[in-house]
């Protein structure tokens, strides 16, 4: 089930908002025509769950502060 995949991905990326943003961007990037978008999302969550936190985030530590300034 996808909820299990999301829960596993939350161990890598604890901020739910950032997980949602990352998953949506990655799904758009990795999705291929003639495939189900649900399968692409499942693959993205699996990749996030299997990765290390520093591999996922290439943003600086002050990511939230930079976003606040931009908004």
Secondary structure as UniProt FT lines:
FT   HELIX           2..12
FT   HELIX           16..30
FT   TURN            33..34
FT   HELIX           37..50
FT   HELIX           53..56
FT   TURN            61..62
FT   HELIX           63..70
//
